[in-house]
Amino acid sequence: MTPYESVSIDVVGFVDEGIGHSSYLVDLGDGTALTIDPRRLPELEQAEAAARGLRIAYTADTHSHADFVSGSPELVATGARFLAPASGGLAVAHQGLRDGDRVTIGTFALGAIATPGHTPDHLAYLLETPDGAPLALFSGGSLMVGTVGRTDLLGPERAEDLAHAQFHSLRDRIVPLPDELPVYPTHGAGSFCSAPGGAERTSTLGHERAHNRLLQLSDESAFVDTLLAGFGSFPEFFRRLPEVNRRGPHIYGTMPELPMLNLDEFRSAVDAGAQVVDARPIGQYAAAHIPRSLSIELRPVFATWVGWLLDPSRPVVFALGDDQDRHELTRQCLTVGVEELVGELAGGYPTWAAAELPSASIELLKASSVDHATVLDVRQHDEFLAGHVADAVNIELGSLAATDVPTGELVLMCGHGERAMTGASVLEGVGHRDLAVALGGPADWVAASGQALATGP
């Protein structure tokens, strides 16, 4: 009888679709629980543990996270024991683990497997029975569903060496494990930490052997070349969050509330240098908005663009609609280390308009109406290469503010309209005029015009 048939393990996953992050809660069979790579404010993990009558006694990080602020320090503040790579240099109180270390947790054991590649300090964790039978692999950013972790987050000069390390981590340390071993990655679809992969969140090692293109490459040079060729750009906050996590983030305990600001308080904050984010749906922003405000519609990927486009050293104020989720907005900001949230304008944009203060607007166009102007496509470059409006110019949203854009009338386009409106607000903020946004994307343009998309550069 295999361990998978004789031992029951209870693992609950929590997915943040916007940043492609999965965390896990493991019932350890003695009234305690383990979390793996918990979210910044681990409310869901804590609520699930409480509902099951469990105490989170252990929390483990697989590596130095670049895409989110770790929630493990929050759990340390509640009494959890923090397990993390010894080579990560964390200033937070933790138990540093090295390759081959094994920790008894509840009725199980947790083994550390050095798997450098995605980061130099990366560990995968093998959940085992006390006598060493493997039960589950928490693979972090090494092995993912249909792909592996990218190796360029520390800069292009280290990407190739880390890609070689990734190859050996997978071939020498992961591949020899049993086919039926469940695999629980931290990164998945939607994550900038991974090379392009599948949409599933969990897998088995046997499935990955059979279907993961990168795992099937037995030639080291072919693996490295293929992996390096698949990288696109990644958010700017990836460069600063590892240090935030190393030093240890601010501990909140509970999610802070977003303060309400009257008009005078709001304007004073703006005059003092606060950044204005308008999180309303793009149709409302297009119709009328506070001049020089940044349009980032509140949706699952809100955190990515807040983290990418805002200056984390400056305060932020918000314009919101009545029915928008303030708790979710705050959670996403804190996830990417945007912390100085001064508050929101009470009453939202109507309060601004009622005071007869200056306003701005941006035209929304149907996709069929883009032929009369230069189309500026702000999607990621790989999206653009796959299919775009003929003669469109591609400047990724994340680099738009630092790039020379074409002069004259511009129609900004993405896949649906939200990123394009963010791009238009960025350009408006630095003085560009004659801007419009296409509602829809290249597929809508094809349907309306009957023309074919261009591919390639």
N, C-alpha and C positions, 0 to 999 in steps of 0.2 A: 504493500500500500504506500503510495507517495505521500509526502507531507501535505500536498494540496487536498488530498482526500481525507486525511486524518486530523488536520488542524484547521479550525475555522479562524479566519482573520476578518475583522470588521474595519473597513477603510471607507471613510466618507470624503468625497472631493468637493472643493469649493472653487468655482471657476469665475475669474474676472475676464469676461469676454473682450473687454476693451483693450487690455494689454496682453492678452493671451497667457494669463498666469493661472496656475492651479496650485492650491494648497491642500493639505490632507490632514485629517484627524483619524488617529488609529486607536481603537479600544484595546488596551493592554491586558484586559482580562482580570484585573484586580481592583477595579474602581478608579484606575488612573488612565490617562490618555497621553498620546504623543501627537504634536503637530509637526508637520514638515513644511518649511518655507511659508509660514503664515503671512497673511496680508497685513498691511500697516496697522490698522485698527482691527484686531481679529475678533470682531463681534460675532460673526457667523460661527466661527470655530468654537468660541466660548458658549454661545447659545446652544449649539448642538451637543457639546459636552454636558452642559447643565441639564438638557432635556433627557439625556441618557444616564444621569446620575454620576457623571464622571468628573474627576478633577484633572485639569491639564497639568501634569507633573513634569513633562519633558517637552522641549521644543528644539527643533534641529534645522539649521540652514545648510544647504548643500554647497553654497559658494558665495562669493562676494557679489551681491545682487547689484545690477546696473539699471534694471527696468522698474524697480519699485523699492520703497523703503521697507525694510524687514519689520514684521510684527513681533519677532521673537523678543526684543527688549521689553515690549509691553507685557509679554507673558512672564518674563523674568520678574517684573515688578509685582506680579501676583503670586510669585513663589515657584515658578517653573525652573527647571534646570536646563540651561541653554547649552546644546551641543553644536559645535561649529568647527570648521577646519582650523587646525592649530596654526597653519601657515598664513591665515588671513589677517593676522595682526589686529584682531578686534580689541578696542579699548573697553568694550562692554564686558561685564562679568560673564564668563562662559567657561565651559570645559573644552579645551582644544583637543581635537582628535586627529590622529595620523593614520596612515595606511595600516590596516590590520588590527587597529584598536577595536575592542568589542565591549559594549556596555550592556549590562542587564537592565532591562526596562520592563516592569511588570512581570508577566509570565513569559516574556520573550527576551531576545537579545537583539542588539542593533550593531551590525558590523560596518566599519568604515572602509571604503574602497577608494584609493586614490585614483582619480580619473581626470587628470589635467587635460586641458584643451580649450573648452569654452572659457574657463579662467584657469590660471596656474594653480589656484588653491582648491580646485573642485574635488569634492567627495561625492560618491554615490553611497547610499545606505542600503544595506541588505538586512531586512527583517528576518530573523531566524528563530527556530525553536531553541530551547536551552542547550540541546545536544548538537546544534549546528546545522540542522536541515533548513535550507532556504525557503522562505515563504513569499516574499515580495521584494521587489527592487524599486527604490525611490531614486530615480536616475537624474533628477535635477535638470541641468542643462547639458548633459552629455548625450545620452540617447533619448530621442523623442519619437513620436509617432510619425513614421515615414521620413524622418530626417535626423539631423544631429545639430548640436549647438554651433553657432558661428564662433570664429576664433579671432575676429578683428576688433573686438571691443576695446582692447588696450592700445589700439593704433595699428596701422597697416604694417609697420616695421616688425611687429611681433606675430602677425597673423599666420605666416607660413610655418614658423617654428611651433606654434600652438596647434596648427592643423596636423603636423606630424605627431605631436603628443596626443591629439584627439584620436588619431588612427590607432595608436598603440593602446590607449585606454580602452577603446572599444574592442579591438581584436584580442588583446591579451587579458583584459580584466572582465569584460562584460560577455563577450561571445561564448566563453566556456561554460557559462551558467546554464541551467536546464531550460529546455524549450518552453515548458509550461509555466515558467516563472512570470507572474504578473508584473508589469512595468508601469510605474506611476511617475511620469515626467512633471517637472515644474513648468516648463514652457511648452506652448502648443500653438495652434492656429491663431493668428493675430499678433503673435509675439515677434518683435524685431530681434529677439535673441536667437532665433532659429533660422537656419537655411529653410527655404520653402518646403513645406511638408503637408501632411494630411490634416483633416478636420477633427479626427477622433482625439480624445484626451488621454486615454489609457490603452494599453496593448498587452501583448505577451512577448517574451523574447523570441519564441518560435515564429510568431507572426512577423516580427521585425526582420528576422533572418530571411524570411520568404519574400517580403515585400518592400523592405527599406533599401532603396537603390544605393545609398551611401554605405550601408552596412554590408552590402553584397560585394563591394569592391575590395578584392584581396590584394591588389597592387597598391603599395603605399603612394607612389607618385600619382597614379590615377585618382586615388582618393583625395589627395591634397589639391590637385588641379581642379577637380570637380567641385570640391567644397569652396575653394577660394573664388571660383567663377560665379557662385550663386549669391554673393553678398550684394546687398543694396545699401543705401544710406540708413542711418539709425538716428533716433532723437538725440538732441544735444544734451538732455539731462542724463543720458547714459554715462557721460564723462564725469559727472559730479556725484552721482548717487553712491558709487562704491565708497567714496570717502565719507559721505554721510553715514553709511552703514558701518564703516570701520570705527568712526568716532562714537557712534551711538546717537540715534535720533532723540528728539524731545519726546518725553513720555506724557501722554494725554490721559490715560485711564479710561475715559469715555469720549465719545465724539463731541467736540466743541460745537456750540450753536453759532450760526452765522448772525452777527449783530445786524439790527435794523438801523439805518442812518437816515436822519432827516436831510432835506435838501442842502442845508447849510453845511452839515457835517460831511456830506458826500462831496460837495464842491471844494471844501477845505482839504479833504484828502487828495483830491485830484490836483489841486493847486500845489500841494506839497510833494507831488510826484507819483501818486498812486496810478497804477495801470487799471484801465477800465475794461472789463470783460462783459460783453452782452451775450448771455447764454440762452436768449430766446430763440424760437424757431426762426430759420433764415427768412421766411416770408415777412415776419414782423420786423426783423432788422432791416430788410430791404426797404420797407415802406417808410420807416423813420427811425433814426437812432441818434445817440449822443455822438457828436463829431469826435473822430480819432479813437473811438472805442473799437475793441477787437471782437469780432463776431466768432464765437466758438459755441455752437449749439450744444446744449447739454444732452448727451447721448453716451453710449458705452465707451466711445473712444475719446471722450472729453479730456481725460487725464493726459493722453498722449500729446494733444495739441497745446494744452495748458503748460505742460512740462517743457515742450519743445520751443514754444514761442514767447513765453513770459520770462522776465528777468526775476529769478528767485530772490534776489537781494532787495527788490522793491515791493512795497505793499500793493495789494490788489483790492479793488472794489467791483461790485457786480450790479448789472441790471438784469432782473429776472421777471418771468411771467408769474401770475398768481398761482398757477397749478404746478409749478416746477418743484422738484424734490431738492430742498436745501441740504438735507442730510447726505444725499448722494453726491451733490456738487462738492461739499466739503470733503467727503471721503476720497473722491477722485483727486482733488488738489493735494491732499496730504499724502496720498499714495506716491506721488512723484516729487514730494519735497517742496511743494509750493505752500508755504505755511503762514505768511503774513496776510491773513485774510481779514481786512479791516471791517468789511460788512457789505450789505446791499442797500441800494436806494429804496427806502420805504415807498411803496406804491409803484416802483419801477419807472419805466420810461414815461408813462402818463404824468407822473409828478414833474418830470423835467419839462414836458410839453406844456403843462398847465402854467408853468412859470414863464412861458414864452421865451425860453432860452433857445439859442441856435440849435438847429437839427440838420441832419444829413440823410440822404437816401441813395440807394443803389438800384438800378434797374434790373429786374428779373426778366429774362427772355426765355421763350420756348426754344428747345434745341433746334428747331427748324429755322430759327431766325439768326443763326450765327454766321452766315456767309458774308455779311457786309463788313466784317471787322477782323482784325487779327485775333485768332483763338489762342489763348494762353492756357495750356493744359498743366494743372498743378499737381497731377498725380505722381506717384513714385515712378521712377524711370522704367522699371520693368513692366508696370501697367501700361505706360505709354507705348513701349515697344510692341506690346501684344496687340494694340489696335487703337488708332487715334484718328481724329478728323484730319484730312489732308491739309498740309501746310501749317498745321498747328505748331506752336513753339512750346517746348516742354521745359518748365522750371519748377522743380519740386517745391511744394509749399514750405517745407522746412528751411529752404535756402532762399526764399523769395526776397526777403528784406535785404539780403546781402548781395543780390545779383542785379545787374543792369537788365531792365525789361524793355521790350519794344516801345517806341513812342506811338502816339496816336490812340485811336479808339481800340479798346481791348475788351474781349469777351472772355471771362475766365470760366474754365470748365474742369470738372473732376468726374466722378462716377455718378453722383446724384445731385450735388449742388452745395453741400455743407462745406467741404474743403475749399471750393471755389469762392464761396462767400467769405470764408476766413481770409483767403488770399486777397480778395478785393478790399477787405477792411485793412489788411496790412499795407497795401499800396495806397489806399486813401489816407492812411495815417502818416505817410511820408510825402504826401502832396500830389499824388497822381489823380487825375480827373478822367472823364470819358470812360468810365468803367461800367461794365454790365456783367451779370452772372447768368450762365446757362442753367436752367432748371432741368436737371437730367444729365446724361453723359453721352459718350460716343454711341452707345447702342440706341439711345433715343434719337440722336441725329441721323443714324442710318435709317431708322424706321420712318422718320419724317421726310428725309431727302431722297431716299432710294439709292443713295450713293454708297460705295464700299469704303470701309475704313482702310487707312494706310497702316502698314506694319513696319517694324524696324525703326532705325533712327531717322 
